[in-house]
Amino acid sequence: MKRILLLMPSFMGYEKSLQNQLEKKYEVTLLNCDQFDKAILDEYKKCSKFRWILRKIFLIIKEHDQERAEAKYLMQTLEKVNAAKNYYSVVFCINGSFLSDKFYQVIKERNPQARYIYYAWDDVRNLIKQSHIKLFDEKFAYNISECKKYNFSYCPMFVQNKTVGHNSEDIYDILFIGSAHSDRQKIADELYVKYGKKYRLFIYLYDPTHTNGRFCHDQPLTYEKYIEYMRKSKALIDVPQSTQEGPTTRSFDALLTKTKVITVNSYIKEYPIYSDNILIVDRNNIVIDDEFMNKPYIETGYQALTILEWLKKFNL
């Protein structure tokens, strides 16, 4: 059986779902490439204002400081992968920006005959670094504009489930589930004040640091629970990071449950997933259109990629 090294972040069980599918054809080594992300960011931020200015002016200084912060964890990460010569036939990386370039160089020296496949499921420009991407031969991304910019191949994200359909009766009108990052708590409070009496709201924000917020919880919902709530909601609110262009996984999961989407991401118009089931609103002043809420879900024929279909895009 061929062997594959899978480097990817740990996120809502996506890594396990992908590993399980790959194990039908490969012996899989799974490495959480974001394991030391917080420590690396803290280390990277330890610099003077003058050093920050130099980083903005000179890319070589920025990359040097990034590599220095990440290299502290080089041995811990290398210990998690097999050191035998030509052990892996495929090295498949998703994001991978918190692994040092030296890590990739060592892997490539040990496995010179392997296929090196890269996939960005976040916007490349938002990653802590991009220097490691050049070490890969086959490059893909979920962001259409960045595919054009960097000459990557476009591939949307996969979904973990098959179509499960919608409940016969909605319990909620609007669903808002996510991590409590950036301005999500503020948006949640504003939604509650503005629409709490008009619509049936379900808001659940995961915040591991504290649970003082009105809708904050110290444990995230499981993927199964998340899908269950979507099945019984008319529409879900989608609030990606303010700098994110590509569509979040929510837009694709909504296809499985036939749930409408209210998103602050205006770039979604450029993607095949866009339809009359998606309402684009202003992040700073979310106005929910009554007509959109009252109209039924429209079958579009567009289907999200299953994991098996997604892997076929990479010939895996």
Secondary structure, 3 states (H helix, E strand, C coil): CEEEEEEECCCCCHHHHHHHHHCCCEEEEEEECCCCHHHHHHHHHCCCHHHHHHHHHCHHHHHHHHHHHHHCCHHHHHCCCCCCCCCCCEEEEECCCCCCHHHHHHHHHHCCCCEEEEEECCCHHHCCCCHHHHHCCEEEECCHHHHHHHCCEECCCECCCCCCCCCCCCCEEEEEEEECCCCHHHHHHHHHHHHCCCCCEEEEEECCCCCCCCCEECCCCCHHHHHHHHHCEEEEEECCCCCCCCCCHHHHHHHHHCCEEEECCHHHHHCCCCCCCEEECECCECCCCHHHHHCCCCCCCCCCECHHHHHHCCCC
